[in-house]
Amino acid sequence: MATEIKLPRLGQGMESGTIVKWLKSEGDKVEKGEPLYELDTDKVTQEVEADASGVLLRISIREGEVEVGKTIALIGEAGESVQESEPQEPSPSPKRETKREARVTELKPRQSPSRANGRIKASPLARRIARERGIELENVAGTGPEGRVVAEDVERTAAGISVPRLMTAAPPSAAAFQGEVEVEQLSSMRKTIARRLTEAWQAPVFQLGVTVDMERAKSVRAKLVELNRDGAKPTLSDLLTKVCAAALVRHRALNALFQEDRIELFTSANVGIAVAVEQGLVVPVIRSCERLSVQEIANTRAELVERARGGKLKQHDLADGTFTISNLGMYGIERFIAVLNPPQVAILAVGSVEDKVVAVDGEPHVRPRMELTLTCDHRAVDGATGAQFLTTVKQFLEEPGLAL
């Protein structure tokens, strides 16, 4: 009997995914564990493996957004008959449009939420956001096809922004724009970034900053590079990751997640490293950093960054982070404030290492200095607690032997 291939849940909170393309065609032989199709989730695009061996008898949904648990294909024996399935209407994939005449786009008129069999039509993501925010879908104005409620509708309702019946504007004069206007629809990743950053701004946060003398840290890093025989070259960021992990296990209030009615404290530091990719930003996680050497952290970091920039990350690579480091020092940024990565309660922003003239024993000296800015969720972390953690990080960087 044919095996139904259903869309899997690849991570906590995942309710839907977008099938990008199939790697096998109907009639092809498939082995269990063999890549079957590419799936775009709200965090990453990855290949999904087949659940069974046999022949791909039918592809029920070729592309588009699909709810978790929905049957998307059948795998069985060669020549096995299968019932015809009803035609599916996949959600359109993000597209780029190029318009030679610039114009003002009309905002879709507000419609009452559309219903099908008594159930309000809404995308899986919209349902999840509404449930998280405590919003009734019947109170949300749907602007999707046929009044379907989409994620942006729920966000507007949560922010108290109403959708007018109709907004129009006269086209600008021909002289206003010369040349093409490119319109790029938001990808799943950019939509997720927008949603999560909106969530982050709703948290009451505070920032703390320190300036660190990096003389000893630079010396230790140079020695690590000298001793390196195999693997990735250790960086100051790798040393900082190790130092932060050592500080996190001493100050567990920062190694935590805020989950509405509770705070989850962790004994192991799973540090997320923010990585810029073409589509936006991803945060792959290095697990149990407190147990790893700086060289092991460097090897793992190099592998994750390579796969992130090659679009090869899996959902597992992005899960279970307890703390995040965002480093813009390589771009020459001396200081910045990083936005919280919920449900984590803290994130560390790292600036560049710059030579500064400072007083040492009453005499002017040129020393390498780096600025760190810690953002904390005040619902879970108090100012003194955050300050103690940041002081420990500073002490460990200025004397790395203390972190051992």
C-alpha positions in Angstrom: 0.0 0.0 0.0 1.3 3.5 -0.9 2.9 5.6 1.8 1.6 9.1 2.3 4.4 11.7 2.4 3.3 14.5 4.7 4.8 17.9 5.3 7.0 17.4 8.5 7.3 19.8 11.4 11.0 20.7 11.3 11.0 22.9 14.3 9.1 24.1 17.3 6.3 26.5 16.3 6.5 25.6 12.6 2.9 25.4 11.2 3.6 25.6 7.5 6.3 25.6 4.8 6.7 26.5 1.2 7.7 23.8 -1.3 10.3 25.3 -3.6 10.9 22.4 -6.0 10.9 18.6 -6.2 14.2 16.8 -6.6 12.4 13.7 -8.0 9.7 13.4 -10.7 6.7 11.1 -10.7 7.8 7.6 -11.6 11.3 8.0 -10.2 12.7 5.5 -7.8 13.2 6.8 -4.3 15.3 5.5 -1.4 14.5 6.3 2.2 16.7 9.1 3.5 17.3 10.4 -0.1 16.7 14.2 -0.7 13.1 14.4 -2.1 12.3 18.1 -2.3 13.4 21.6 -1.1 11.3 23.3 1.6 11.4 26.9 2.5 10.5 27.5 6.2 10.4 30.8 8.0 14.0 30.3 8.9 15.8 28.4 6.3 15.5 26.6 2.9 16.6 22.9 3.2 16.3 19.6 1.4 13.8 17.2 3.0 14.5 13.5 2.9 12.1 10.7 1.8 10.3 8.9 4.6 10.1 5.6 2.6 11.6 3.7 -0.3 9.8 2.9 -3.5 8.5 4.8 -6.5 7.2 8.3 -6.4 3.7 7.6 -7.6 2.2 11.0 -7.3 3.1 14.6 -6.3 0.0 16.1 -4.8 1.4 19.6 -4.2 4.1 20.7 -6.6 4.9 24.1 -5.0 3.6 26.8 -2.7 2.7 27.1 1.0 1.5 23.9 2.7 0.3 23.3 6.3 2.3 20.9 8.5 0.8 17.4 8.3 -0.8 17.8 4.8 -0.2 15.0 2.3 2.1 16.2 -0.5 3.1 13.0 -2.3 2.6 9.2 -2.4 5.4 6.6 -2.5 4.7 2.9 -3.3 5.4 0.0 -5.5 5.9 0.4 -9.3 2.6 0.1 -11.1 0.5 0.5 -8.0 -2.7 2.4 -8.7 -3.6 5.5 -6.7 -6.7 7.5 -6.5 -6.8 10.8 -8.3 -6.4 13.7 -5.9 -8.3 17.0 -6.0 -6.3 19.8 -7.7 -4.4 21.9 -5.2 -4.0 25.7 -5.3 -0.5 26.5 -4.0 0.3 29.9 -2.6 2.3 32.0 -5.0 6.1 32.1 -4.4 7.8 35.5 -3.9 8.4 37.3 -7.2 10.3 40.3 -8.5 8.5 42.8 -10.6 10.1 45.5 -12.8 7.9 48.4 -13.7 8.9 50.8 -16.3 6.3 53.4 -15.2 6.4 54.3 -11.6 3.1 54.4 -9.8 1.6 54.5 -6.3 0.2 51.1 -5.4 -3.4 51.1 -4.0 -3.7 49.4 -0.6 -6.2 46.6 -0.9 -9.6 47.5 0.5 -10.6 46.0 3.8 -12.8 43.0 3.8 -14.5 41.0 6.5 -12.6 37.8 7.1 -13.7 35.2 4.5 -15.1 31.9 5.8 -15.0 28.4 4.4 -17.2 25.7 6.0 -17.7 28.1 8.9 -13.9 28.5 9.4 -12.2 31.9 8.9 -9.8 31.7 6.0 -6.3 32.6 7.2 -2.7 31.5 6.5 -1.0 29.2 9.0 1.4 31.9 10.0 -1.4 34.4 10.5 -3.2 31.9 12.8 0.0 31.3 14.8 0.7 35.0 15.3 -2.9 35.6 16.3 -2.8 32.8 18.8 0.5 34.2 20.3 -0.9 37.7 20.5 -4.3 36.7 21.9 -6.2 38.1 18.8 -9.4 36.7 17.6 -9.3 36.2 13.8 -12.9 37.4 13.4 -11.7 40.8 14.5 -9.0 41.0 11.8 -9.6 42.7 8.5 -8.4 40.3 5.7 -6.6 41.8 2.7 -5.5 38.5 1.1 -7.2 36.8 -1.8 -11.0 36.6 -1.2 -10.6 38.3 2.2 -8.1 35.7 3.5 -6.3 36.9 6.6 -2.5 37.0 6.2 0.3 37.6 8.7 0.5 41.3 7.9 -3.2 41.8 8.7 -2.6 40.3 12.2 0.5 42.5 12.7 -1.5 45.6 11.8 -4.3 44.7 14.2 -1.8 44.0 17.0 -0.3 47.5 16.4 -3.7 49.1 16.4 -3.4 50.1 12.7 -6.7 50.0 10.8 -6.9 49.3 7.1 -9.0 52.0 5.3 -11.7 51.1 2.8 -9.6 52.4 0.0 -6.5 54.5 -0.4 -5.6 55.9 -3.8 -3.2 58.5 -5.0 -2.7 60.3 -8.2 0.2 59.0 -10.3 3.4 61.1 -10.0 4.4 63.1 -13.0 6.6 61.5 -15.6 9.5 63.6 -14.5 9.3 62.2 -10.9 11.0 59.0 -11.8 13.4 58.3 -14.6 14.1 54.7 -15.4 12.8 51.5 -13.8 11.4 50.8 -10.4 12.1 47.4 -9.0 9.6 45.8 -6.6 10.8 42.9 -4.6 8.2 40.8 -2.7 9.3 39.8 0.8 10.8 36.3 1.1 9.8 34.0 3.9 13.1 34.9 5.7 12.4 38.6 5.4 8.8 38.2 6.6 10.1 36.2 9.6 12.8 38.9 10.3 10.1 41.6 10.2 7.8 39.6 12.5 10.5 38.7 15.1 11.9 42.2 15.2 8.4 43.5 15.8 8.1 41.1 18.7 11.5 42.2 20.0 10.5 45.8 20.1 7.5 45.0 22.3 9.8 43.7 25.0 11.0 46.3 27.7 14.7 46.3 27.2 17.7 48.1 28.5 21.3 48.4 27.4 24.6 48.3 29.2 28.0 49.1 27.7 31.7 48.5 28.6 35.0 49.2 26.9 37.5 46.3 27.0 41.3 46.4 26.8 42.0 43.7 24.1 45.8 43.5 24.6 45.9 40.1 26.3 43.0 38.7 24.1 44.9 39.6 21.0 48.1 37.9 22.3 46.2 34.7 23.2 44.5 34.7 19.8 47.9 35.1 18.0 49.3 32.2 20.1 46.3 30.0 19.1 46.8 30.8 15.4 50.5 29.9 15.8 49.7 26.6 17.4 46.9 25.8 14.9 47.8 22.8 12.8 44.5 21.7 11.4 41.1 23.3 11.1 39.9 26.9 10.9 42.0 29.8 12.1 40.8 31.0 15.5 39.5 34.6 15.5 38.8 37.1 18.3 35.1 36.3 17.8 35.8 32.6 18.6 37.6 33.6 21.8 34.8 36.0 22.7 32.3 33.1 22.2 34.3 30.9 24.6 34.5 33.8 27.1 30.8 34.5 26.9 29.9 30.8 27.4 32.1 30.8 30.5 30.3 33.9 31.8 26.9 32.5 31.0 27.3 29.4 33.1 28.3 31.7 36.0 25.4 34.1 35.4 22.5 31.8 34.3 19.9 34.6 34.4 21.4 35.7 31.1 21.5 32.1 29.7 17.7 31.9 29.6 14.5 32.2 27.6 11.4 34.2 28.5 8.3 32.2 27.9 5.3 34.4 28.8 4.5 33.0 32.2 7.9 31.5 33.0 11.7 31.9 32.6 13.7 28.9 31.4 17.3 28.8 32.8 19.9 26.6 31.1 23.1 25.0 32.4 24.7 24.8 29.0 25.5 27.8 26.8 24.2 27.4 23.2 25.5 30.5 21.6 24.0 31.9 18.4 26.3 33.7 16.0 24.5 36.3 13.8 25.5 35.8 10.1 24.6 38.1 7.3 23.5 36.2 4.1 22.1 37.4 0.8 18.5 37.0 1.9 18.9 38.6 5.3 20.2 37.4 8.6 20.4 33.9 10.2 21.7 32.9 13.6 23.2 29.4 13.6 23.9 28.0 17.0 27.1 26.5 18.5 26.0 24.1 21.2 27.6 23.7 24.7 30.3 26.3 24.0 31.5 26.1 27.6 32.7 22.5 27.0 34.5 23.3 23.7 38.0 24.6 23.2 38.5 27.9 21.2 39.8 25.8 18.3 36.7 23.5 18.4 34.5 26.7 18.4 36.5 28.0 15.5 36.0 24.8 13.5 32.2 24.7 14.2 31.8 28.4 13.4 33.6 28.2 10.1 31.5 25.2 9.0 28.2 26.9 10.0 29.1 30.2 8.3 30.1 28.4 5.1 26.8 26.5 5.1 24.8 29.6 5.9 26.2 31.5 3.0 25.8 28.6 0.7 22.1 28.2 1.8 22.8 24.7 3.2 21.7 25.2 6.8 19.2 22.8 8.4 16.6 23.6 10.9 18.7 21.9 13.6 21.5 24.4 13.0 19.2 27.3 14.1 17.4 25.7 17.0 18.0 25.7 20.8 20.0 29.0 21.1 20.2 30.5 24.6 22.2 33.6 23.9 23.3 35.6 20.8 26.4 37.5 19.7 26.2 40.0 16.9 29.5 41.3 15.7 29.8 44.2 13.2 33.5 44.9 14.1 34.6 43.6 10.7 32.7 46.5 9.1 34.5 49.1 11.1 31.5 49.7 13.4 32.8 50.8 16.8 29.5 50.5 18.7 25.9 49.6 18.1 22.8 48.3 19.8 21.6 44.8 18.8 17.9 44.0 18.8 16.8 41.2 21.1 16.4 37.7 19.6 13.2 36.5 21.4 12.6 34.4 23.4 16.2 34.8 24.4 16.7 37.4 27.2 20.0 38.9 26.1 22.1 39.7 23.1 25.7 41.1 22.9 26.7 43.7 20.3 30.4 43.7 19.5 32.3 46.6 17.9 35.6 46.8 16.2 39.0 46.7 17.9 40.5 50.2 17.7 43.8 51.6 18.9 43.1 54.3 21.5 45.2 56.6 23.6 44.4 55.8 27.2 45.9 56.5 30.6 47.9 53.6 32.1 49.4 54.3 35.6 49.0 58.0 34.8 50.9 57.8 31.5 49.4 57.9 28.0 49.6 54.6 26.1 48.1 53.3 22.9 46.0 50.3 23.6 43.6 48.1 21.5 40.0 48.8 22.8 36.7 47.2 22.0 33.2 48.3 22.9 30.5 45.8 24.0 26.9 46.6 24.3 24.5 44.2 26.1 20.8 44.3 25.4 18.6 42.6 28.1 14.9 41.8 28.4 13.9 43.6 31.7 11.1 41.1 32.3 13.7 38.5 33.0 17.0 40.4 33.8 17.6 43.2 36.2 20.2 45.9 35.6 22.6 44.7 38.3 22.4 41.1 37.0 23.3 42.3 33.5 26.1 44.5 34.8 27.6 41.5 36.7 27.6 39.4 33.5 29.1 42.1 31.4 31.8 42.8 34.0 32.7 39.1 34.0 33.0 39.1 30.2 35.3 42.1 30.4 37.5 40.5 33.1 37.8 37.3 31.0 38.7 39.1 27.9 41.3 41.2 29.7 42.7 38.1 31.4 41.6 35.1 29.3 43.1 32.6 31.8 40.3 33.5 34.2 37.8 31.8 31.9 39.5 28.4 32.1 
